[in-house]
Amino acid sequence: MAATHQVDNLAPPFSRHSLLAQTIFGCLIAAMVALSGCDKTDPIITYRVPKKVPEELRTPQDRMLAAMVPNGDQVWFFKVTGPETAVSTISDSFRSFVEDVQFNDGSPDLSQLPDGWRKGGDKPMRFASIDIETPGKQLDVSVSQLGRLDDYDAMVAMNVNRWRNQLALPNSDQRWAEAAEIKVAAADGKSVWVDLVGEGGDSPMTPPFASGAAPFAGGAAPFAGGGQPPMTAAPQTRDAGLPAQQAQQTQPDERLTFDRPTGWRDGKMSTMRMAAFNVGPEDAPAEITVIPAGGDLRGNVARWIGQVREGKSPDDVVDQAMEDAIDVTVDGRPGQRFYLTSEDEAGQAIDATIVPLDGGMSLFIKMTGPAKTVSGESEAIADFLKSLKLKL
């Protein structure tokens, strides 16, 4: 019995060790598998991303519609800018409005407007404003003017490129800066149509530029004009010879200070004029205007000579006028003063001073009227120039 008991308790030692080894071996295999899994690279997954940005994530675009319509010695500007969705609702009616515009006494007739359009309030540097209600936004149409330059194509390109810049679009060196022609029955020259889409159209804008970096241009008056100001066409947003219905201001621009000579009366103001006076006898008055504008010096002088000489401005007469100019100083700024007369001593005369300002603009102080009245106010004009101060 004792021997049998011994044999039962003597299990071969290798069998126990084998079980342990199998267990350890299994654990090692599992660990190796786990470790090998950590080094495994995830498969590359390709996603298709739509190129078109969802409407709700797109930056809103602005659209500008504008037209330049020459009539007489002026160029009229009609312009509206706003969200693309809003402007698109009135694009056809706006174009038709421009094509059908009529002029009375040199100004656009706005007495009959399309349905839903109404005259807006007076705004600086404009002939008129028109309000148009569209879903979600009221649009503002500006109507302004500038004197037509001899180089009309350059005038167009300058304004169109300025408008392109307002919508964050690059300048164009193509004719008319890529604007198109539009047929306007009442125009006496080629009219221009502009249709632009970009960003930033609701930012402050300057009025039309007439020449160079200046917002104003010449015309019957040194210039007229729609910015910052366009001093303003004043940059930018004041002009002589405008129709009575344009007279909106009654006091000189607050950016001017001066001593008014004795006998100078309040003249007809407009959004284009910084100051205006009537001088001389009631039966033979002369008009004085103060206007910021652009245009080259010789071009303005030639135009003025044409005004007092029935449209004629021979080169030799212009050359002599340039040579006879008097150097003056206005508020510390050097300028030139010109005295221009008709061939008939009893005719018209112009006493005009041009004072260059920053940014390519100039300030024009111009007296026009009977030669006797203009010459009689010569000393008064000199005193006025000495007292004139500019806050520009």
C-alpha positions as a printed Julia matrix, in Angstrom:
392×3 Matrix{Float64}:
   0.0     0.0     0.0
   2.82    2.37    0.87
   4.58    1.72   -2.44
   1.42    2.44   -4.41
   0.99    5.75   -2.58
   4.52    6.82   -3.54
   4.01    6.09   -7.19
   0.78    8.2    -7.34
   2.59   11.23   -5.84
   5.51   11.06   -8.23
   4.02   12.72  -11.42
   6.64   13.3   -14.09
   8.07   16.79  -13.52
   8.18   17.58  -17.29
   4.38   17.5   -17.64
   3.85   20.38  -15.19
   6.65   22.36  -16.77
   5.19   21.81  -20.24
   1.87   23.3   -19.22
   3.59   26.35  -17.8
   5.71   26.72  -20.93
   2.67   26.54  -23.16
   0.98   29.22  -21.14
   4.0    31.51  -21.28
   4.46   30.85  -25.0
   0.83   31.7   -25.66
   1.16   34.99  -23.8
   4.28   35.88  -25.76
   2.52   35.19  -29.02
  -0.43   37.36  -27.97
   1.91   40.18  -26.96
   3.76   40.01  -30.26
   0.52   40.14  -32.16
  -0.58   43.13  -30.1
   2.72   44.9   -30.67
   2.67   44.2   -34.37
  -0.81   45.75  -34.47
   0.52   49.05  -33.04
   2.93   49.41  -35.96
   0.21   48.91  -38.49
  -0.52   52.02  -40.72
  -4.15   53.06  -41.08
  -5.42   52.85  -44.62
  -5.54   56.15  -46.63
  -9.08   57.36  -47.12
  -9.86   59.73  -49.99
 -12.6    62.3   -49.56
 -14.27   64.33  -52.32
 -14.57   68.0   -51.35
 -16.91   70.14  -53.47
 -15.14   73.06  -55.15
 -18.19   75.28  -54.92
 -18.48   77.02  -51.56
 -21.95   76.66  -50.04
 -24.02   79.78  -50.52
 -24.26   80.38  -46.77
 -20.45   80.42  -46.48
 -19.71   82.67  -49.46
 -18.58   86.26  -49.01
 -21.46   88.47  -50.2
 -20.75   90.12  -53.56
 -21.7    93.63  -54.54
 -22.81   94.69  -57.99
 -22.42   98.11  -59.53
 -24.35   99.45  -62.48
 -23.24  102.81  -63.84
 -23.56  104.93  -66.95
 -21.8   107.99  -68.31
 -23.98  110.07  -70.65
 -22.49  113.12  -72.44
 -24.82  116.04  -73.01
 -23.56  119.44  -74.03
 -20.31  120.23  -72.26
 -21.21  117.95  -69.34
 -21.04  114.23  -68.69
 -23.82  112.85  -66.51
 -23.24  109.91  -64.17
 -25.98  107.49  -63.12
 -24.83  104.87  -60.62
 -26.19  102.3   -58.18
 -24.28   99.83  -56.0
 -25.51   97.21  -53.57
 -25.76   93.48  -52.86
 -25.66   91.52  -56.08
 -28.99   89.88  -55.34
 -30.7    93.24  -54.84
 -29.13   95.07  -57.8
 -29.95   92.17  -60.11
 -33.66   92.77  -59.52
 -33.46   96.28  -61.01
 -30.74   95.83  -63.64
 -33.14   95.82  -66.61
 -35.2    98.77  -65.4
 -32.07  100.77  -64.55
 -30.62  100.24  -68.01
 -33.93  101.22  -69.64
 -34.07  104.32  -67.45
 -30.63  105.41  -68.68
 -31.41  104.65  -72.32
 -34.61  106.72  -72.18
 -33.37  109.65  -70.07
 -34.27  113.1   -71.44
 -32.65  116.46  -70.75
 -34.28  119.81  -70.07
 -32.05  122.9   -70.06
 -28.99  120.7   -69.87
 -30.15  118.61  -66.9
 -31.75  115.14  -66.81
 -35.54  115.2   -66.47
 -36.37  113.14  -63.38
 -40.02  114.12  -63.16
 -41.19  110.71  -64.4
 -39.53  107.76  -62.67
 -40.2   104.01  -63.06
 -42.75  102.41  -60.75
 -41.35  101.92  -57.27
 -38.67  104.61  -57.71
 -38.83  107.9   -55.85
 -36.68  111.0   -55.46
 -34.38  110.74  -52.44
 -33.08  113.43  -50.12
 -30.36  115.9   -51.04
 -26.84  114.55  -50.68
 -23.5   116.32  -51.07
 -21.94  116.36  -54.53
 -25.05  115.11  -56.32
 -27.56  116.57  -58.68
 -30.15  114.14  -57.34
 -30.69  110.86  -55.51
 -33.25  108.17  -56.29
 -34.41  105.51  -53.82
 -35.46  102.07  -55.05
 -37.03   99.49  -52.75
 -35.97   95.89  -53.34
 -36.51   92.78  -51.19
 -34.21   93.13  -48.21
 -32.52   96.44  -49.14
 -33.24   99.94  -50.35
 -30.92  100.91  -53.2
 -29.58  104.41  -53.72
 -29.11  105.75  -57.26
 -26.79  108.75  -57.54
 -27.02  111.3   -60.33
 -24.06  113.66  -60.73
 -22.09  115.43  -63.41
 -18.63  116.5   -64.57
 -17.46  118.79  -67.29
 -16.58  116.84  -70.42
 -12.87  116.66  -71.17
 -11.38  116.78  -74.64
  -9.86  113.35  -74.02
 -13.18  111.65  -73.35
 -11.78  108.12  -73.56
  -9.25  108.9   -70.81
 -11.98  110.41  -68.67
 -14.07  107.26  -69.06
 -11.19  104.9   -68.27
 -10.25  106.89  -65.19
 -13.74  106.7   -63.71
 -14.33  103.07  -64.62
 -11.02  102.02  -63.08
 -11.9   103.95  -59.94
 -15.17  102.03  -59.76
 -13.32   98.78  -60.35
 -11.08   99.58  -57.39
 -14.12  100.18  -55.2
 -15.15   96.59  -55.87
 -11.62   95.25  -55.26
 -11.13   94.63  -58.99
  -7.81   95.4   -60.71
  -7.35   98.3   -63.1
  -7.8    97.59  -66.77
  -5.68   99.15  -69.5
  -8.2    98.27  -72.2
 -10.32  100.95  -73.86
 -12.81  102.4   -71.41
 -11.38   99.95  -68.82
 -13.61   97.23  -70.34
 -16.83   99.25  -70.11
 -19.33   98.9   -72.97
 -21.24  101.38  -75.08
 -24.92  102.0   -74.44
 -27.31  103.75  -76.81
 -28.9   106.81  -75.2
 -31.1   108.75  -77.58
 -30.67  112.09  -75.81
 -26.87  111.9   -75.63
 -24.72  113.87  -78.04
 -21.82  111.45  -77.89
 -20.96  107.89  -76.99
 -22.51  106.81  -73.71
 -20.85  104.26  -71.45
 -22.35  101.28  -69.61
 -20.62   99.64  -66.62
 -21.67   96.39  -64.95
 -19.25   95.14  -62.27
 -19.4    92.5   -59.53
 -16.9    92.37  -56.67
 -16.34   93.06  -53.01
 -16.48   96.31  -51.08
 -19.08   98.21  -53.03
 -20.78   99.51  -49.9
 -17.65  101.31  -48.71
 -17.55  105.1   -48.99
 -17.07  106.11  -52.61
 -15.77  109.15  -54.27
 -17.61  111.03  -56.97
 -16.6   110.92  -60.64
 -13.1   111.95  -61.62
 -12.57  114.34  -64.4
  -8.85  114.25  -64.85
  -5.75  112.93  -63.17
  -6.24  111.92  -59.58
  -8.64  114.73  -59.09
 -12.33  114.14  -58.95
 -13.38  117.2   -60.93
 -13.11  118.18  -64.5
 -13.55  121.19  -66.6
 -16.55  122.25  -68.56
 -18.23  125.57  -68.79
 -16.98  125.86  -65.28
 -13.5   124.76  -64.27
 -15.02  121.42  -63.41
 -18.0   119.75  -62.06
 -18.77  116.6   -60.51
 -19.2   111.8   -58.05
 -15.21  108.92  -53.26
 -13.13  111.81  -50.46
 -13.62  114.08  -50.04
 -14.2   112.64  -55.46
 -12.55  117.27  -52.15
 -15.17  115.8   -54.07
 -16.25  115.74  -58.05
 -14.79  116.73  -54.13
 -12.38  113.7   -53.05
 -14.81  112.5   -54.72
 -17.33  114.62  -53.67
 -19.05  121.95  -56.49
 -19.42  123.58  -60.13
 -20.52  126.7   -61.94
 -23.41  127.27  -64.26
 -25.66  124.57  -62.81
 -29.42  124.74  -63.24
 -31.44  126.43  -60.54
 -32.96  123.15  -59.38
 -29.45  122.04  -58.36
 -29.04  124.86  -55.9
 -29.16  123.13  -52.54
 -26.62  124.85  -50.34
 -27.05  128.42  -49.2
 -23.84  128.94  -47.24
 -20.16  128.59  -48.25
 -18.46  125.31  -47.5
 -17.29  125.14  -43.91
 -13.85  124.06  -45.11
 -13.29  127.61  -46.36
 -12.75  130.72  -44.28
 -12.27  134.18  -45.78
 -12.93  137.9   -45.46
 -15.77  138.91  -47.73
 -15.02  142.14  -49.61
 -17.52  144.95  -49.33
 -20.35  144.73  -51.83
 -20.05  140.99  -52.5
 -23.48  139.38  -52.42
 -24.46  135.76  -51.89
 -24.37  133.88  -55.17
 -26.11  130.76  -56.39
 -24.74  127.77  -54.5
 -24.85  124.13  -55.5
 -23.42  120.9   -54.26
 -20.52  121.47  -56.62
 -19.53  124.89  -55.3
 -17.65  125.66  -52.13
 -18.59  129.34  -52.33
 -20.38  131.66  -54.77
 -20.85  135.43  -54.96
 -22.38  138.05  -57.22
 -20.42  141.28  -57.56
 -20.7   144.57  -59.38
 -23.78  146.53  -60.42
 -27.12  144.71  -60.54
 -27.49  145.43  -64.24
 -24.01  144.1   -65.14
 -23.03  141.6   -62.43
 -20.14  139.19  -62.47
 -20.21  135.79  -60.8
 -17.47  134.4   -58.57
 -17.21  130.7   -57.8
 -14.82  128.65  -55.69
 -14.58  125.06  -56.87
 -12.14  122.16  -56.32
 -11.37  120.27  -59.51
  -8.89  118.57  -61.78
  -7.61  119.06  -65.28
  -4.3   120.27  -66.61
  -3.42  123.94  -66.32
  -3.13  124.75  -70.0
  -6.33  122.86  -70.79
  -8.32  124.95  -68.32
  -6.84  128.21  -69.61
  -7.62  127.27  -73.21
 -11.2   126.42  -72.26
 -11.7   129.74  -70.49
 -10.34  131.65  -73.47
 -12.88  129.82  -75.58
 -15.63  130.93  -73.21
 -14.87  134.61  -73.73
 -13.9   134.36  -77.41
 -16.86  132.49  -78.89
 -15.25  129.08  -78.64
 -11.93  130.12  -80.18
  -8.69  129.57  -78.28
  -5.75  129.89  -80.7
  -2.49  128.4   -79.48
  -0.69  131.72  -79.64
  -3.35  133.35  -77.44
  -3.11  130.48  -74.94
   0.69  130.72  -74.96
   0.51  134.43  -74.22
  -1.99  133.91  -71.41
   0.28  131.3   -69.83
   3.2   133.69  -70.06
   1.21  136.59  -68.57
   0.01  134.6   -65.55
   0.61  136.26  -62.19
   2.13  134.22  -59.36
   0.04  134.36  -56.18
   0.0   132.65  -52.8
  -3.2   131.34  -51.25
  -3.0   130.0   -47.7
   0.7   129.27  -48.16
   0.16  127.46  -51.46
   1.61  128.85  -54.69
  -0.88  129.5   -57.47
  -1.34  131.36  -60.73
  -3.84  134.05  -61.63
  -5.06  134.65  -65.17
  -6.94  137.59  -66.66
  -8.62  136.62  -69.93
 -10.68  138.9   -72.14
 -12.66  138.75  -75.34
 -11.4   140.43  -78.49
 -14.04  143.1   -77.89
 -13.18  145.26  -74.88
 -16.88  145.57  -74.13
 -17.29  141.8   -74.07
 -16.83  139.19  -71.37
 -13.79  138.57  -69.2
 -12.55  135.95  -66.76
 -10.3   136.49  -63.76
  -9.29  133.01  -62.61
  -6.82  131.71  -60.05
  -5.65  128.1   -59.92
  -4.13  126.79  -56.69
  -2.74  123.22  -56.87
  -3.76  120.99  -53.97
  -2.69  117.53  -52.89
  -3.67  114.46  -54.86
  -3.71  116.1   -58.29
  -6.55  118.48  -57.5
  -6.65  122.26  -57.68
  -8.79  124.99  -56.2
 -10.3   127.35  -58.78
 -11.38  130.86  -57.84
 -13.04  132.21  -60.96
 -14.86  135.45  -61.74
 -16.82  135.68  -64.99
 -18.81  138.61  -66.3
 -18.69  141.87  -68.25
 -15.06  142.98  -68.73
 -15.7   146.32  -66.99
 -17.14  144.63  -63.89
 -14.43  141.98  -63.75
 -11.6   144.5   -64.0
 -13.3   146.7   -61.41
 -13.22  143.87  -58.87
  -9.55  143.07  -59.43
  -8.32  144.46  -56.11
 -11.22  142.89  -54.23
 -10.31  139.48  -55.67
  -6.69  140.01  -54.63
  -7.79  140.76  -51.06
 -10.1   137.74  -51.06
  -7.25  135.46  -52.17
  -5.03  136.75  -49.38
  -7.68  136.04  -46.75
  -8.72  132.63  -48.06
  -7.92  129.68  -45.77
  -8.46  126.04  -46.65
  -9.31  123.2   -44.24
  -8.74  120.39  -46.71
